[in-house]
Amino acid sequence: KPSIGIMLELPSVLEIIGSPKLVLRQMIKCARSLMGQRPERKDWLDKLAAVRKRYEASIEEAAAEVRERKPIHGFLLAKEIVDFLDPTATIIYDSYGGSAQLTDKITAKFAGQILDAGEHAGVGHGIGMGIGAQLARPGKQVLVMIGDGGLGIGGMDIETALRYHLPVVYVVYNNSAWMGGMENLYFRGQIDSWDMLPNLRYDRMFKTIGCHGEY
């Protein structure tokens, strides 16, 4: 029996190895040749549009429920960020704070608009990725949403962005805990708490070296 925490790959009948772009083009070409003509999908597309509309309404309702909470709820924070950003902005998820709060509120407008560390949920990578995004698309908005755990790992490289005058906005979702308290879910009573010192003022830390900070 596999132990807890080990991810097993599902068995595959067919395995395709190749450039995703080229292979997908070949698959689409093959599908078109088999179909002959484009199918009528109006009913299906209408259903998808209705589902999407209900989903967007549920996002608005959920944000309204937490709008008056203090400190600001991560769900509302993420929605306000997405509503404010320019359509050309690059958005980077770092750890739980970004990937859990922003994902369902963004519709990407172009390839590479949303960057993360892949399916293994890295922590702290967003600091450097924000710098790279600004170098790659100079003058465009770059936003990184990161937790306090991720900032603790990679945060001092914000000095690099400052030194090279690279405008990147780092939003720190500070819940004073690693992984939002997940240790209680998996290891309750087995390990010490992963909580950090409460209400650390990261904005003041980086104001001291010359960044703009808000709390």
Backbone torsions as a table, in degrees:
resi	resn	phi	psi	omega
1	LYS	NA	137.8	178.5
2	PRO	-70.2	144.2	177.3
3	SER	-78.7	161.0	-180.0
4	ILE	-61.6	136.2	176.1
5	GLY	98.5	-13.7	178.3
6	ILE	-88.8	126.0	179.8
7	MET	-95.5	121.5	-179.8
8	LEU	-100.2	137.8	176.9
9	GLU	-77.4	142.8	177.8
10	LEU	-76.5	143.9	177.9
11	PRO	-65.2	144.2	-177.7
12	SER	-117.7	137.0	175.1
13	VAL	-74.1	-38.2	-177.9
14	LEU	-135.1	135.6	179.4
15	GLU	-120.2	126.2	179.6
16	ILE	-109.8	124.0	178.8
17	ILE	-117.0	120.9	-179.0
18	GLY	171.4	178.2	176.1
19	SER	-64.3	121.9	-178.0
20	PRO	-53.6	-40.6	-177.5
21	LYS	-64.4	-47.0	-178.8
22	LEU	-68.3	-42.9	-178.4
23	VAL	-64.6	-42.1	178.8
24	LEU	-63.4	-40.0	177.0
25	ARG	-60.7	-42.6	179.2
26	GLN	-64.5	-40.4	179.7
27	MET	-66.0	-41.0	178.4
28	ILE	-64.3	-42.5	178.6
29	LYS	-61.1	-42.4	178.6
30	CYS	-64.2	-43.9	-179.6
31	ALA	-62.1	-41.5	179.7
32	ARG	-63.8	-38.8	-180.0
33	SER	-67.9	-32.3	179.0
34	LEU	-76.2	-36.0	-177.2
35	MET	-76.1	-34.5	-178.3
36	GLY	84.8	-56.5	178.3
37	GLN	-141.3	158.2	-176.8
38	ARG	-66.7	130.0	-178.7
39	PRO	-72.6	156.1	174.3
40	GLU	-79.4	119.7	-174.1
41	ARG	-124.9	22.2	-174.3
42	LYS	-58.1	-46.7	-178.3
43	ASP	-60.1	-42.8	-179.3
44	TRP	-66.6	-44.0	179.6
45	LEU	-66.1	-36.9	176.4
46	ASP	-63.9	-40.1	179.1
47	LYS	-65.3	-43.3	178.6
48	LEU	-61.5	-41.3	-179.9
49	ALA	-63.1	-40.0	179.4
50	ALA	-66.7	-42.0	178.4
51	VAL	-62.9	-42.1	179.9
52	ARG	-63.3	-40.8	-179.6
53	LYS	-63.8	-42.8	178.2
54	ARG	-64.4	-39.1	-179.3
55	TYR	-64.1	-45.4	179.1
56	GLU	-63.2	-36.4	176.9
57	ALA	-65.0	-37.3	-180.0
58	SER	-67.0	-33.3	176.6
59	ILE	-63.5	-44.5	179.1
60	GLU	-62.3	-42.8	-179.0
61	GLU	-65.0	-42.7	-179.7
62	ALA	-64.5	-38.7	178.3
63	ALA	-65.9	-39.3	-179.6
64	ALA	-63.5	-35.1	-178.5
65	GLU	-64.1	-30.9	-175.8
66	VAL	-109.2	8.3	-172.8
67	ARG	-60.4	-34.1	-175.4
68	GLU	-93.9	2.8	-178.2
69	ARG	-71.4	145.9	174.5
70	LYS	-133.4	130.7	-2.4
71	PRO	-65.6	166.8	-175.4
72	ILE	-58.3	136.1	179.7
73	HIS	-74.1	142.2	-178.4
74	GLY	-58.6	-33.4	-179.8
75	PHE	-64.3	-46.2	-179.8
76	LEU	-69.5	-40.1	178.1
77	LEU	-56.1	-47.3	-179.3
78	ALA	-63.4	-40.6	-179.1
79	LYS	-66.7	-41.4	178.4
80	GLU	-63.3	-39.3	177.9
81	ILE	-61.1	-49.8	-177.2
82	VAL	-63.6	-40.2	-179.9
83	ASP	-66.1	-28.3	-176.0
84	PHE	-85.5	-35.2	-170.9
85	LEU	-61.7	148.6	173.9
86	ASP	-68.1	146.3	179.4
87	PRO	-59.0	-19.7	-179.7
88	THR	-93.6	4.5	-176.9
89	ALA	-67.8	148.1	170.2
90	THR	-97.5	133.4	-174.9
91	ILE	-120.9	130.6	-176.1
92	ILE	-121.8	127.1	176.1
93	TYR	-90.6	134.0	172.5
94	ASP	-129.2	120.8	175.7
95	SER	56.3	-160.1	-174.1
96	TYR	-63.0	-41.1	-174.9
97	GLY	-54.6	-45.6	-178.9
98	GLY	-81.4	-49.1	-172.0
99	SER	-68.0	-34.1	-178.0
100	ALA	-81.2	-32.9	-171.9
101	GLN	-92.5	-34.3	-172.8
102	LEU	-91.5	-29.4	-167.1
103	THR	-50.2	-50.2	-171.6
104	ASP	-82.3	2.5	-176.8
105	LYS	-111.0	-4.1	-175.7
106	ILE	-110.3	136.8	166.7
107	THR	-115.2	112.0	-176.5
108	ALA	-64.5	138.6	-179.3
109	LYS	-100.1	-18.2	-178.9
110	PHE	-157.0	159.8	-179.4
111	ALA	-62.8	134.3	179.0
112	GLY	84.5	4.9	179.4
113	GLN	-68.9	-35.5	-179.1
114	ILE	-111.4	124.9	-177.9
115	LEU	-122.6	142.3	173.5
116	ASP	-151.0	-170.1	-177.1
117	ALA	-97.4	16.4	180.0
118	GLY	86.0	-167.2	-171.1
119	GLU	-77.2	-3.5	-178.6
120	HIS	-93.9	4.9	171.2
121	ALA	53.0	62.6	178.1
122	GLY	-65.5	165.0	-178.4
123	VAL	-131.2	126.4	176.6
124	GLY	94.6	-10.1	-178.5
125	HIS	-67.2	-24.7	-172.4
126	GLY	-63.1	-26.4	-179.7
127	ILE	-62.0	-53.6	179.8
128	GLY	-69.2	-36.3	179.7
129	MET	-65.6	-33.6	176.3
130	GLY	-64.1	-40.4	177.0
131	ILE	-63.5	-45.7	179.4
132	GLY	-61.9	-39.6	-180.0
133	ALA	-64.5	-39.1	179.4
134	GLN	-70.4	-35.3	176.0
135	LEU	-66.4	-37.2	-177.9
136	ALA	-75.5	-31.5	-177.4
137	ARG	-132.7	67.8	-172.5
138	PRO	-58.1	136.4	177.1
139	GLY	89.0	-12.1	178.1
140	LYS	-86.8	155.3	177.0
141	GLN	-64.9	136.8	173.7
142	VAL	-129.8	125.2	179.7
143	LEU	-127.0	132.2	175.6
144	VAL	-117.2	124.7	172.7
145	MET	-105.0	121.7	-169.7
146	ILE	-137.7	149.1	175.3
147	GLY	-86.0	171.0	179.4
148	ASP	-68.4	-26.7	175.3
149	GLY	-65.5	-46.6	178.6
150	GLY	-63.5	-38.2	178.8
151	LEU	-65.7	-35.9	178.5
152	GLY	-63.6	-30.4	-179.4
153	ILE	-82.0	-47.5	-172.0
154	GLY	-115.9	3.1	-167.6
155	GLY	-60.4	-32.1	-174.5
156	MET	-68.4	-15.1	175.3
157	ASP	-74.5	-2.2	168.4
158	ILE	-60.0	-29.8	175.5
159	GLU	-59.6	-33.1	178.4
160	THR	-64.8	-44.7	177.6
161	ALA	-60.6	-41.3	179.3
162	LEU	-64.9	-43.2	-176.6
163	ARG	-62.6	-36.1	-178.6
164	TYR	-98.5	11.7	175.5
165	HIS	55.8	46.8	-179.8
166	LEU	-102.6	113.9	-177.6
167	PRO	-75.4	108.1	176.4
168	VAL	-132.4	135.0	176.5
169	VAL	-100.6	121.2	176.8
170	TYR	-107.2	114.2	176.8
171	VAL	-99.1	116.7	-177.2
172	VAL	-99.0	115.4	176.5
173	TYR	-89.1	99.8	-169.2
174	ASN	-99.5	101.0	175.1
175	ASN	-108.2	12.5	176.0
176	SER	56.5	31.3	-177.5
177	ALA	-153.2	147.9	172.1
178	TRP	-78.2	131.5	174.2
179	MET	55.6	32.8	175.7
180	GLY	58.5	31.8	178.7
181	GLY	80.4	21.0	-176.5
182	MET	-65.3	-19.7	179.8
183	GLU	-61.6	-28.3	178.2
184	ASN	-70.5	-27.4	179.6
185	LEU	-73.7	-40.8	-173.7
186	TYR	-100.1	-30.6	-170.4
187	PHE	-128.7	28.5	-176.6
188	ARG	-53.7	126.7	177.2
189	GLY	79.7	-2.4	-176.9
190	GLN	-104.0	-26.2	-176.6
191	ILE	-136.2	165.4	174.9
192	ASP	-69.8	158.0	179.6
193	SER	-61.3	145.6	175.4
194	TRP	-91.6	3.1	-178.4
195	ASP	-60.7	147.2	177.5
196	MET	-105.2	177.0	176.6
197	LEU	-57.0	134.1	-174.5
198	PRO	-73.7	145.5	169.5
199	ASN	57.0	41.4	175.9
200	LEU	-64.8	136.6	-175.4
201	ARG	-92.5	77.5	179.1
202	TYR	-62.5	-30.5	178.9
203	ASP	-61.2	-39.6	179.4
204	ARG	-69.6	-36.9	179.2
205	MET	-57.1	-46.2	-173.5
206	PHE	-87.4	-20.2	169.5
207	LYS	-61.7	-37.1	-176.9
208	THR	-59.8	-33.5	-178.1
209	ILE	-92.5	-1.5	173.8
210	GLY	118.2	2.4	177.3
211	CYS	-81.1	163.2	169.3
212	HIS	-87.2	130.7	-179.7
213	GLY	-130.2	142.8	174.7
214	GLU	-134.0	150.7	-177.5
215	TYR	-121.5	NA	NA
